[in-house]
Amino acid sequence: MLPSLDPGGAERNIVSLASHISRWDTVDLAVIRMKGELLDKIPANVQIHDLGSPLKVFYKLPFLVNKLQPFAVLSTIWDLNFIIAILKPFFPANTRLVFREAILPNAHFSEKYYRYPFHIIYGRLYRRAHAVVALSKEMRSVLITKYLLDAEKVHVIYNAVSNDRISDLKSGITMDSGDGCINILSIGRLEHQKGFDNLIKAFHLVSKECSCLQLMIVGNGSERKTLGNLIKSLGVEDRVRLLGQRANPFATVNNLTILFSWSTATCSVSTVR
């Protein structure tokens, strides 16, 4: 189940998983808002169900689950996980719930005045799941120690990476601008928990010592205006660019390296990740 088919990391993981599992078993994909760039990425053998709107989920989802009688219901967005946990009594008794947590739970509530009750509710609702997928060992530890989830039910599964897809996107493309400058590309949703503000501040410090660097950030989100203001306040508008959403970020960098090349200075870099 997904809130939409927008090209976010959580959505891509679920769509990729559904595509692979559908090769040997039946997969149904329930979507609250039937829109997004990933709609074209779903194979024909994956059945898509349009739930219509967030309010309709509360009666459409139980009906759908009772009709399909699935082996498991998998969700990856925390508020969607909440809804599914609340609706669990209306599902067939043998329905397994699998929640994938995309970020550390603290990030959900750190800026909310009602964070304390949400911490309590979070733990109670997540304990209704048959399994919880954490993206790191640290996240698993937090879920177990702070939210009292059963250690046997919390599993660390790192984000999937499709080497074939990356190879196709990078085919014939180089990150080198040809003048000795180094392009740093970062991709993700522009949200507070992603820490792009820290990336920009770190880049500002490093670029003082190494003038051949250029940072390009691909993605959209609610923090775009805030990050833009931060870039201006640090005076790095000529070195840091917010490029928005791109279907192929590698091609974007290739097209922009010459246009945005601002210096022919060189610097030594021991490791570039």
C-alpha positions as CSV (number, residue, x, y, z in Angstrom):
1,M,0.0,0.0,0.0
2,L,1.2,3.5,-0.9
3,P,-0.1,7.0,-0.5
4,S,0.7,7.9,-4.1
5,L,3.1,7.0,-6.9
6,D,5.3,10.0,-6.7
7,P,9.0,9.2,-7.2
8,G,10.1,9.2,-3.5
9,G,12.5,6.6,-2.1
10,A,9.8,4.8,-0.1
11,E,7.6,4.6,-3.1
12,R,10.3,3.4,-5.4
13,N,11.2,0.6,-2.9
14,I,7.6,-0.7,-2.8
15,V,7.2,-0.5,-6.5
16,S,10.5,-2.3,-7.1
17,L,9.5,-5.0,-4.6
18,A,6.1,-5.4,-6.1
19,S,7.6,-5.8,-9.6
20,H,10.1,-8.5,-8.5
21,I,7.6,-10.5,-6.4
22,S,5.0,-10.4,-9.2
23,R,7.3,-12.6,-11.2
24,W,6.4,-15.6,-9.1
25,D,3.4,-14.6,-7.0
26,T,0.3,-12.4,-7.1
27,V,0.8,-8.8,-6.1
28,D,-1.9,-6.2,-5.5
29,L,-0.9,-2.5,-5.1
30,A,-3.4,-0.2,-3.2
31,V,-2.8,3.5,-3.8
32,I,-4.6,6.4,-2.1
33,R,-3.9,9.0,-4.8
34,M,-3.6,7.4,-8.3
35,K,-1.0,9.8,-9.6
36,G,2.8,10.1,-9.9
37,E,5.7,9.3,-12.3
38,L,6.0,5.7,-11.0
39,L,2.6,4.8,-12.5
40,D,4.3,3.9,-15.7
41,K,6.9,1.7,-13.9
42,I,4.4,-0.8,-12.6
43,P,4.3,-4.0,-14.6
44,A,1.0,-5.2,-16.2
45,N,0.8,-8.2,-13.9
46,V,0.6,-6.1,-10.8
47,Q,-3.1,-5.2,-10.1
48,I,-3.5,-1.6,-9.0
49,H,-6.4,-0.5,-6.7
50,D,-7.4,3.1,-6.4
51,L,-8.6,4.0,-2.9
52,G,-9.7,7.4,-3.9
53,S,-8.7,9.6,-0.9
54,P,-7.4,9.5,2.6
55,L,-10.9,9.4,4.1
56,K,-12.1,6.6,1.8
57,V,-9.2,4.4,3.0
58,F,-11.1,3.8,6.3
59,Y,-13.8,1.8,4.5
60,K,-12.3,0.9,1.2
61,L,-9.2,-0.8,2.6
62,P,-11.0,-3.2,4.9
63,F,-13.3,-4.1,2.1
64,L,-10.3,-4.7,-0.3
65,V,-8.4,-6.8,2.2
66,N,-11.4,-9.0,3.0
67,K,-12.0,-9.4,-0.7
68,L,-8.4,-10.3,-1.7
69,Q,-7.5,-12.2,1.5
70,P,-3.8,-11.4,1.1
71,F,-1.0,-13.2,2.8
72,A,0.3,-9.9,4.1
73,V,-0.3,-6.2,3.9
74,L,2.9,-4.2,3.4
75,S,3.2,-0.4,4.0
76,T,6.1,2.0,4.3
77,I,4.9,5.4,5.3
78,W,4.5,6.0,9.0
79,D,1.1,7.7,8.9
80,L,-0.2,5.0,6.6
81,N,1.2,2.4,8.9
82,F,-0.9,4.1,11.7
83,I,-4.1,3.8,9.7
84,I,-3.4,0.1,8.8
85,A,-2.7,-0.7,12.4
86,I,-6.0,1.0,13.5
87,L,-7.9,-0.9,10.9
88,K,-6.4,-4.3,11.8
89,P,-9.5,-5.5,13.7
90,F,-11.5,-5.2,10.4
91,F,-9.1,-7.5,8.5
92,P,-9.2,-11.3,8.3
93,A,-7.7,-12.7,11.5
94,N,-4.8,-14.3,9.7
95,T,-3.7,-11.2,7.8
96,R,-0.1,-10.3,8.5
97,L,1.0,-6.7,8.8
98,V,4.5,-5.7,7.7
99,F,5.6,-2.1,8.3
100,R,8.7,-0.6,6.7
101,E,10.0,2.4,8.6
102,A,11.7,4.9,6.3
103,I,13.3,7.2,8.8
104,L,14.2,7.3,12.5
105,P,10.9,7.7,14.5
106,N,12.3,10.7,16.4
107,A,12.3,12.7,13.1
108,H,8.5,12.3,12.8
109,F,7.8,14.1,16.0
110,S,10.8,16.2,16.9
111,E,9.2,19.5,15.8
112,K,5.6,18.8,16.9
113,Y,4.2,20.1,20.2
114,Y,2.2,16.9,20.6
115,R,5.3,14.7,20.2
116,Y,5.0,13.0,23.6
117,P,1.6,11.4,23.0
118,F,2.6,10.5,19.5
119,H,5.6,8.6,20.9
120,I,3.2,6.5,23.0
121,I,0.8,5.9,20.2
122,Y,3.6,5.1,17.8
123,G,4.9,2.2,19.9
124,R,1.4,0.8,20.6
125,L,0.3,0.8,17.0
126,Y,3.6,-0.5,15.6
127,R,3.4,-3.4,18.1
128,R,0.4,-4.6,16.2
129,A,2.6,-5.5,13.2
130,H,3.8,-9.0,12.6
131,A,7.1,-7.6,11.3
132,V,8.8,-4.2,11.1
133,V,11.5,-3.5,8.6
134,A,14.2,-1.1,9.7
135,L,16.7,0.5,7.3
136,S,19.7,0.4,9.7
137,K,20.9,-1.2,12.9
138,E,20.5,2.1,14.7
139,M,16.9,2.3,13.7
140,R,16.3,-1.2,14.9
141,S,17.8,-0.4,18.2
142,V,15.6,2.6,18.7
143,L,12.5,0.7,17.8
144,I,13.3,-2.0,20.3
145,T,14.6,0.1,23.2
146,K,12.5,3.2,23.0
147,Y,9.3,1.9,21.5
148,L,9.4,-1.6,23.0
149,L,8.9,-3.5,19.8
150,D,9.6,-7.3,20.0
151,A,13.3,-7.7,18.9
152,E,12.4,-10.9,17.0
153,K,9.9,-8.9,14.8
154,V,12.2,-6.1,13.8
155,H,14.5,-6.9,10.9
156,V,17.2,-4.8,9.2
157,I,16.8,-4.7,5.4
158,Y,18.8,-2.0,3.7
159,N,17.4,0.0,0.8
160,A,17.5,-1.9,-2.5
161,V,19.7,-0.6,-5.3
162,S,19.2,-1.7,-8.9
163,N,22.7,-1.8,-10.5
164,D,21.1,-2.3,-13.9
165,R,19.0,0.8,-13.7
166,I,21.9,2.9,-12.5
167,S,24.1,1.6,-15.3
168,D,21.4,2.4,-17.9
169,L,21.0,6.0,-16.5
170,K,24.7,6.6,-16.5
171,S,25.4,5.1,-19.9
172,G,27.6,7.5,-21.8
173,I,27.6,10.1,-19.1
174,T,30.5,11.4,-17.1
175,M,30.5,13.4,-13.8
176,D,33.8,15.1,-14.8
177,S,33.2,18.5,-16.3
178,G,36.5,18.2,-18.2
179,D,38.1,21.2,-16.5
180,G,39.3,19.6,-13.3
181,C,36.2,20.6,-11.3
182,I,34.3,18.0,-9.3
183,N,30.5,17.8,-9.4
184,I,28.8,16.5,-6.2
185,L,25.3,15.2,-6.8
186,S,22.8,14.6,-4.0
187,I,19.4,13.2,-4.7
188,G,16.4,13.0,-2.3
189,R,13.2,14.7,-1.0
190,L,13.8,18.1,0.3
191,E,12.5,17.5,3.8
192,H,13.9,18.3,7.2
193,Q,14.8,14.8,8.2
194,K,17.0,14.4,5.1
195,G,19.5,16.9,6.5
196,F,20.2,18.8,3.3
197,D,20.8,21.9,5.4
198,N,23.7,20.1,7.0
199,L,25.0,19.1,3.6
200,I,24.9,22.7,2.4
201,K,26.7,24.0,5.5
202,A,29.4,21.3,5.2
203,F,29.8,22.1,1.5
204,H,30.2,25.8,2.4
205,L,33.1,24.9,4.8
206,V,34.8,22.5,2.4
207,S,34.5,24.7,-0.6
208,K,36.6,27.4,1.2
209,E,39.6,25.1,1.0
210,C,38.7,23.5,-2.3
211,S,37.3,25.9,-4.9
212,C,36.8,23.4,-7.6
213,L,33.7,21.8,-6.1
214,Q,30.1,22.2,-7.2
215,L,27.1,20.8,-5.4
216,M,23.9,19.9,-7.3
217,I,20.8,18.7,-5.4
218,V,18.0,16.9,-7.3
219,G,14.6,16.6,-5.7
220,N,11.6,18.5,-4.5
221,G,10.0,19.0,-1.1
222,S,8.6,21.4,1.5
223,E,12.1,22.6,2.5
224,R,13.1,23.9,-0.9
225,K,12.4,27.6,-0.1
226,T,14.2,27.3,3.2
227,L,17.3,25.6,1.6
228,G,17.3,28.3,-1.1
229,N,17.4,31.0,1.6
230,L,20.3,29.1,3.3
231,I,22.3,29.0,0.1
232,K,21.9,32.7,-0.4
233,S,22.8,33.5,3.2
234,L,26.0,31.5,2.9
235,G,26.9,33.1,-0.4
236,V,27.2,29.9,-2.4
237,E,24.6,30.5,-5.1
238,D,27.3,30.0,-7.8
239,R,28.3,26.6,-6.4
240,V,25.1,25.1,-5.0
241,R,22.0,24.5,-7.2
242,L,18.6,23.1,-6.4
243,L,17.6,21.4,-9.7
244,G,14.2,20.1,-8.8
245,Q,12.9,16.7,-9.8
246,R,14.7,15.0,-12.7
247,A,13.9,11.7,-14.4
248,N,17.6,11.1,-15.0
249,P,19.8,13.1,-12.6
250,F,23.0,11.8,-14.3
251,A,22.0,13.3,-17.6
252,T,21.1,16.5,-15.9
253,V,24.6,16.8,-14.4
254,N,26.2,15.9,-17.7
255,N,24.3,18.7,-19.5
256,L,25.0,21.3,-16.8
257,T,28.7,20.7,-16.0
258,I,29.9,23.0,-18.8
259,L,27.2,25.6,-18.5
260,F,27.7,25.9,-14.7
261,S,31.5,25.4,-14.7
262,W,32.7,28.4,-12.7
263,S,36.4,27.6,-12.0
264,T,39.3,25.8,-13.6
265,A,41.0,25.4,-10.3
266,T,41.9,21.9,-9.1
267,C,42.2,20.3,-5.8
268,S,43.2,16.9,-4.4
269,V,40.4,14.7,-3.2
270,S,41.2,11.4,-1.5
271,T,37.7,9.9,-1.5
272,V,34.5,10.8,-3.3
273,R,31.4,9.0,-2.4
